[in-house]
Amino acid sequence: MAAAASAQPDTQAVTKGVNPWLIAASVMLATFMEVLDTAIASVALPYIAGSLSATNDEATWVLTSYLVANAIILPASNWFSLRFGRKRFLMTCVAIFTVASFFCGAAPTLGLMLLARVVQGAGGGALQPLSQSILLESFPPAKRGAAMAVFAFGVVVAPVLGPTLGGYLTDTYSWRYAFYINIPIGILALYMINRFIHDPPYIKNAKVAAFDNIGFGTLIVWVGCLQVVLDKGQEVDWFGAIWVRWAVLAMVIAFVWFVWRSWHCKYALVDLKVLKDRNFLLGSILIFMFGIGIYSTVTVLPLFYQELLGYTAFTAGLVVAPRGLGAICGMPVIGYLSNKIDPRYLLTFGFFTFGLTTLYFGSITLGVSPTTLFLPILITGFGLSFVFVPISTAAYGTLRNDQIGNASGIFNLMRNVGGSIGISIATTMLTRRADVHQNEILSSSPGGVFGQGGVGNGGTFLQGTQQALTGYYGHANVTAPAQLSLYQQLQRQASSWAFVDVFRWLSLLCFFCVIIVWFFKKVKPGKAPAGAH
């Protein structure tokens, strides 16, 4: 009772009389801009490569450099906000992100582009944890679910809208506008943050220790090595490359050192002892798995439409856009229910729905139309809104207000790392499983996937293809084109089965998450965090 009663003065000390929904809009705008840019740039990569005279492999560093800088700043954001003031640090990050966006769009060479992306990633890294901690502290516990629904709009909807918007801007204008679009959004966010956000007393009065150089250095090494290995590992056959082995060794050493220091050092950059709280530990595990699921699905489904069905980037983005519509529809519902229903029930519904729809994607074939998966994709977006909001409520529900800033950096880092690992696993599985299925098809019995007679029945299908192509190439030259056509169809079918495998594995991951959900301690809707003061 005392904790609940004292939560209100804490909230008033943060808002300073400002309507908390104006605060929510301010921080959501900054978060939406940062998350949108992560997804919007991925669509423009081939155009960036062509414009800057780079290969497609070199262009992927446009994404990697951003993600590395972004992930490094995430857990360090709490120290910077305590040292410089949260409002000042947030405005600085938005300003850096906005200015760097201009230089990304104006970059004449790949080197300058990568430099600008590193700066942009460093500026954007702190936006999510800062926004989340401000949001949670600005609302009384009874309204935090609704507030997190607004925050979830930026985190869940932006990655879905990104490919569509990026494809439109790139096709209609130039890839440079995928970065220029951040400038007006950033200016508006700066104005709103300056006008409506204030620092709470515990930040103004905080005694900040010296910067943890060793902790920050080990963080840079293990996050950087992890991201580079995940991004380039499949191209070089993983541990078949010597440099990958050394990178993994450096990553493991740096990670162990970072964890030991963060646990035992009194003035560590990141306080991992917050993981002693069971709910936050389980929440971090679940958000890691959620990152694997959502980022993998968002990446893999457009690839299916583009690589196997020949859709353009913009058209593929339009096909998967209903997920964003479903999430938008789910936000008001979850905002209302989160204050009335145990988060564990909501999480169960969200993960189970996500698992069922992903399992349905596992029945996908090469004969799908643009509208075949409209309803499952829409339902997926609706189910996702029942994951992000309750998982935050359950994870932070037993923490004190002064623990939320540090916890938020760890929480968001876990989601981003999960996303990077998920994308890497999914793309690797697509390649490896396609090879496996190709061998299975070639060794299959007659009557296989290519129709009557199959591949193994005396070349019946090859003869039919030769007859069909004779009018184009003549009898003497038809064999090679017929074999090529046969092999292309073999590759397409094998690849489609690989996509099926990935979706089915992701559905199993979602069903496993349902089990973990029920290890949460019960957090009563509308109650204050434990130890609030």
N, C-alpha and C positions, 0 to 999 in steps of 0.2 A: 504493500500500500504506500509506504513511504517512497519507494522507488518510483512508483507511478506518479505520485503527487509531485515529486521533484523534477520530473521530466519536462514539465511545462516551462519552468523558469529557464532551463537549459535551452529550450527551443527559442524562447524570446530573446535570450542573450545572443543567439546566432542571427536571427532574422532582423532584429532592431526595428520591429514594427512593420517591416516589409511583408506584403502578401507572399507566403511561401511558394505559391504557384508561379509568381514572377521569377523567383529564384530558380524554380524547376525549369522554366522555359529558358532561362539564361544558360544554365549548365548543360541542358539537353542540346541546345543549339551548338555549343562547342563540341560536345561528344559526337553529335550527328555528323558534323563537318569532318572530324578526324576519322571516324569509322567509314564514312562514305568514300573518303579519299583512298583508303586501303583497297576497296573493291573496285573503284572507278578506274584506277590506274592499270589494273590487270587486263582490262579489255583493250587498252590502247597500246599494249606492249609491241605487237608487230609493226604498228605505225611509228612508234618511237624508234624502233630498231632501223626502219627504213629511212627515217628522216635524219637520224644521227649517224648513219653509215656504220651501224653495229650489227652483229649477228643476233639471232633470237636468243641464244644462250647468254650473250653479253647483256642483252636487254633485261633478262630476268634479275640482274643485279639491281635494277631500279626498284624492284619489290624487296629483295633481300636486304639491301642497305637500309631501307626504311624500317623493316621489321626488326633488325638487329638494334638500331638506335632506339626504336620505340620500346622494345622489351627491356633494354638496359635501364631506361629512365623510370619505368613503371614502379619497381620496388623502392627506388630511391626518392620517389616523389614526396613521401612523408617528411623526410629530413629537410628537403628544400622548403617545403611549406612551413615547417616550424622555424627554420632559420630566417627566411625572408618574409614570412607572412603568407597565408594561403591565398588571399585575394591578389596580392601583388604577384605572387608566383604564377597563379592561374592566368592573369592578364599577360604576363611576360611570355608564357607558353603559347597563348593564342596569338600574340603578336609575332613571335618567332615562326609559328606554323604558317601564318598568313603571308609574311614576307618571303619565307622559303618557298611557298606555293608559287609566288610570282616568278622567282628565279628558276623553279622547275619548268614552268611554262616557257620561259624565255631562253632556256639553256641552248647554246649553239653546238655543244659537243657532249658526248657521253660522260666524260670526266666531270664536267661542271654539273651535269644533271645528277650524277651520283653524289657529289658533294652537297648539292642542294637537298637531295632526298635524305641524307644523313641528318642535316640540320632540321629538316622538316619532321623526321621521325623523332628526334630528340625533343622538339617542341610539342609534338602530339602525344608523346608517351605518358605525360602526367595528366592529360585532360580527363581520361576515364576515371582513375582513382580519385582525383580531386573532386570531380563532378559528383561522383557517387557519395563520397563522405560529406560534402556540403549538403546534398539532397537529404541524406539520412538524418543529419543533425538539424535540418531546418524544419522538419515536420514532426509533430507529436507521434508517438508510437502507433496510435490508432489509425493514422493516415499514411504511414510509411509504405504500405502496400500499394496504395494509389499513386504515391510519388514514384515508386520504383517502376510502376507501369509506364509512366512518362519517360523515365530514363531508358527503359527497355525499348521504347520506340526507336531511340537513336541507335542502340546497340544491335537490335535484331532486324529492324527494317532497313537500315542503311546498307548492310552487305547485300541485301536482296535488290534494292533499287539501284545500287552502284553500277552493275553491269549494263542495265538498261539505259541509264542516263549516260554512262560512259560511251556506250555504243552509239547513242544518238549524237552526242557532241562530236565524237570522232568522225563519224560518217558525214555529218552535216557541215561541220565547221573544220576543226582540227583537233588533234590529240592535246594540243597545248591548252585548249579550253577546259579539259578535264582537271587542270590545275588552277586555271584562272577563276573558275567558279567558286573557289574557296575565298577569294578576296572580299567580295561583298558580304558573305556569310561571316567571315572573321571580323570585319569592321562592326557589323551589327552585334556580334557576340561580345566584343570589347566594350561597346557602349552599355549593353545590358548588365554585364558583370560589374562594371564600374558604378553603375547606378543602383543596383539592387543587392549586391553581395557584400557582407561584412565578416570580419574575422571574429570567431568566438573568443571569450576571455582566456581559455586555457592555451590558445595559440599565442595570444599577445603576451602572456606571462610565462611562456615556456622557456626553460633553461636548456639550451641546445649544446650538445657535446661537440667536440671537434669532428670534422668530417672523417669518416672511416675510409681512408685511402685503400687499405688492403682489401676490405670488403667490396669496395666499388671496383677495384682492379680484378678481383676474382670473378665478380659478377660479369664484367665485360668479357672476360676470357671464355667462361663456360657458355654464356648466352650466344656470343659470337660464333664459337666453334659449333655449337648445336645447330644454329640456323644455317651456317654454310654447309655442314654435313647433310642436313635434311634437304637443302635446296639442290645440292650437286651430287649427292650420293648415288642416285639411280643412274645418272649419266655416266659415272665412272665405275659402275658395278660394285658400289659400296666398299667393302673391305678388300676388294681386289686391287684398290689403289692404295699405295703406301701412304700418301698424304692424308687419306681418310683415317688410317689407323693412328697416325700421330695426332691428328685433330681430336679424335675420340679420346685418346689418352690424356691430352691436355684438358679436354672438357671434363673428364672424370676427376682429375686431380683438382682442378679449379672449383668444381662443384662441391666436392667433399670439403675442401678448405673453406669455401663460402658458408656451407651449412654449419660446420664446426664453429666458425667465428661468429656467425649470426646467432648461434645458440648459447655460446659461452661468454662472449665479450659483452661487457656491460654497456658499452657505447657503440654497438654494432650499427651499421647502416640500416639493416632490416632486423626487426625483432621476431625471430621465428618461434619464440615461446608462446605466441598467440595461438599456435597450432595445438597447444595443450587443451584448448577448448574443443570439446568433442564435436560440437555442431559446426564450428568453423573448419575443423579438419575435414569432416565429411563433406561440407559445402565446397571446400577447395578441390577435393577429389572429384566430386560430381561436376563442378564447373570445368575441370580439366577434361572429363569425358564428354561433357556438353560441347566444349570447343572442338573436340575431335569430330563429333557427330554433325554439328551445324556447318563448320567450315568445309568438311569433306563433301557434304551433300551439296552445298552452294557451289563448290568447285566442280564436282563430278557431273551433275545433271546438265549444266550448259555444255560441258565437253561432249556428252553423248549426242546432243543435238547438232553441235558444230562439226565434230569429227566424223560421225557416222551418217548423219542425215543431211549434212551440207548446209546448215543454217548459218546465216551471218551472225556476227557478235550481237548486233542490235536485235535481230529476230529471236535468237536464243535467250537474250535477256527478257524480251517480252513474254516468252513462253513460261519462264520461271517466275515472272513478276507476281502472279497470284499469291505466292508465299508472303510477300509484303502486305498484300491486301488482307490475307487471313490474320496476320499478326496485328494489323491495325484494328480489325474487328475484335480480336481477342483482348486487346489492352483495356478497354473500358470494363469488360466482364471480369478480368482478373483483378483490376483495380478495386472493384466492388467486393468480390468474393474473398480477397486476401485478408480483409478485416473481419471476416466472419467464419472462415473455415480453416482448419488445421492445415498448415503448408504441406504436410506430408501427403494429404489426400490430393491436393492440387498438383504436386510434383508427380505423384503416381499417374494421374490422368495425363499430364503433359508428356512424360517419357513414354507411357504406353501408347498414346496417340501417335507420337513421333515414330515409335517403333513399328506400329502397324502400317503407317503410310510408307515408311521406308521399305518395309517388307513387300508392300504392293509395288513399289518401284522395281523390286526384284523380279517382277514378271514382265518387265519391259521387253519389247521386241522391235525389230527394224521396221515394222509396219505401223508404228504409232503415228497419229496425226498431231498437229499442234495443240489440239484441244483434248486429246485423250487423257492427259494427266492433269487437266485443269483442276478438277475437284480434289484429288489427292494432294496436289501442291498447295491449294488453298487451305485444306485441313491441316497440313504440316505447319503452315504459318500460324494458324490458330493454336495448335498444340504447343508450339515453341513459346508463345506468350505465357503458357501455364508452367513453363520451366524457369525462365529467367527471373521472374518476380518472386515466386515462392522460394527459390533457392537462395536468393539474397536475404529474404526475410528470415529463413531458418538459419543461415550461416552467421548473420550479424546479430540475431535476436538475443544471444546470451553474452554479448560483448559490451563493455563500457563505451561511452562516447569517445573518450580519449584514445581508445584502441582502434577505432574504426579507420582512421587515416592509414596507419601502418598495415592493418588487415586488408584494406581495399587494394593497396599496391600488390600484395601477395596474391589476392583473389583474382585480380585482372591479369597478372602475369601468368597464373595457372591456366586461364582461359586462352590467352594468346599462344602459350607454349603448346597447349593441347591442340589448338588450331593448326600450328605449324607441323606438329607431328602427324596429325590426322591427314593433312593434305599430302605429306610425303608418303605415308603408308598407302593412301588411296591411289596415288599415281603409280607407285611401285607395284601395287597389286594389279592395276590395270595392265601394266606391261607384262608382268610375270604370268598372270592367269590367262592372258591372251595367248601366250606361247603354249601353255599347257593345253588349252582348248583346241588350238590349232593342231597339235599332235594327236589329240583325241579324235578330232574329225577325220584326219588323214587315215587313222587306223580303225575307223569305225566300220561297221558292217554295211552292206548295201541298203539303200533306202534311207540314207542319212539326211542331213539337213538340206542338201541341195536338190532333193526331190527324188523321183523314181530312178533307181539304179545307183544313186549315190556316187561317191568319188572312187570307191574301190571296186566297181563292177566293170572292169575292162575298158574304162575310160568312156563310158556311155555319155556322161555329161560333157566331157571334152569334145566328143564327136558332134553332139548337138550344138555346142557353141561354135565349132568350126563351120558347121553348115550355116548358122545364122550370120556369121561374119564373112562368108565367102564373097558375097556381093560387094563388100567394101575393100577387101584385100586381095582377092583372087585365090585360086587353089594353091598356088605355089608359096604364098606368103602368109597363109591364114593360121598356121600352127602357133607361132609365137604370140600373136595378139589373143588367140583363144586361151592359151595357157595363162597369159597375164590377166585376162578377164576372170578366169577361174580362180586364180590366186587372190585377186582383189576381193572377190566374194567370200573366199575362205577367210581372209583377214577380217572382213567386216563382221562375219558371223562369230568368229572367235572373240573379237573385241566386244561384241554385244553381250556375249556370255560372261566376259570379264566384268563388265559393268553390273550385270546381275549378281555376281559374286560379291562385289563391293557393297552393294545395297543390302544384301542379306546379312553380311557381317556387321554392318552398321545397325541393322535392326536388332541383332543379338546384343550389341552393346547397349542399346536403349533399354531392352528388357532387363539386362543385368543392373542398370542404374535404378530400376524400380525396386530391386532388392535392397540396394544400399540406402535408399531413401528412408526405409523403416528403421534404420539405426540412429536417426536423428532423435535427440531429446525433444519432447513436445514443447513447442513455443506457442503459447496461447495468443490468438489474434488480438491485436490491440493492446498488448501488454508492453511495458517498458523493458529494455534490455537489463540483464542482471547487473546489479551494482551501479545503476545509473545514479548520478549525483549532481 
